[in-house]
Amino acid sequence: MAAIIEVDNLAYQYEDGTKALQDINLCIEENARVAILGPNGAGKSTLLFHLNALYLAQQGSVKIDFKEVSHQNKDWVRSQVGLVFQDPDDQIFSTTVFEDVAFGLLNFGWEDSEEIKVRVEWALKAVNILDLKDKPPHNLSYGQKKRVAIAGILAIEPKIIIFDEPMAYLDPKGQEEFLNIINQLHEREKTLLVVTHDIDFAAEWADTIIVIKDGKVLATGGTKLLSNLDLMGDANLSLPTITNLFNQLNINGDITLPQTIDEAVEILSDLL
């Protein structure tokens, strides 16, 4: 499958001299489910901002759908790469939910009010909040605000959608609902990138893992990376709960440590 995101020797330094990214190289395939992991200050958000053209490369390059990101095409990039911020209050500012979700379409030059109405209502239905379309966003719960932010991105219909810590501050029900939303997006053949500290979520959901620390990519690969004790230790990351349990009980021997409950059940069934 073709790569929809290509990052080549990307580096970025802030004005105070902080090196946020150093020689980042990545290749992400279309329709992938990617979990980006790393400790605080690793450079994850800085990387996201480059993929969305909020930041432009100081060194190296970023390509979206084979086109190099530049000042000249940043509006096009943002129509292809939707970014959902960790805090929905950073993204929501209109007087009604409908207006907020419509904002991106208007910003990209949509003029037909009926077409905008159809697209906005479709996006609100997708996240199950059509009944809130006339409500002021600031009166909504945190989880509802998250859905409004997601709907605003969905309305644009980007090929790539990036979520920055989407599970933060959501209760278990909210986390389950978010998982349903991103699974539906994957079925619509969207490429999904999720920055998260939730290792168990990454183990269960992702097909690609990217581990970042100190502005560098430590590893990329499948979820088996999450049971690499040396890698997870070097990255200051916890093991998945099931992996940690098997490791603590020394239930490994010649087997590969599991990352998910299903894998653990299979291993225990064989052992018994």
Helices and strands as residue ranges (DSSP letters): E 3-13, E 19-29, E 33-37, H 44-51, E 59-64, E 67-68, H 74-80, E 81-84, G 88-90, H 97-107, H 113-126, G 130-132, G 137-139, H 142-154, E 160-164, H 172-187, E 191-195, H 199-205, E 208-213, E 216-221, G 223-227, H 229-234, H 241-248, H 261-271
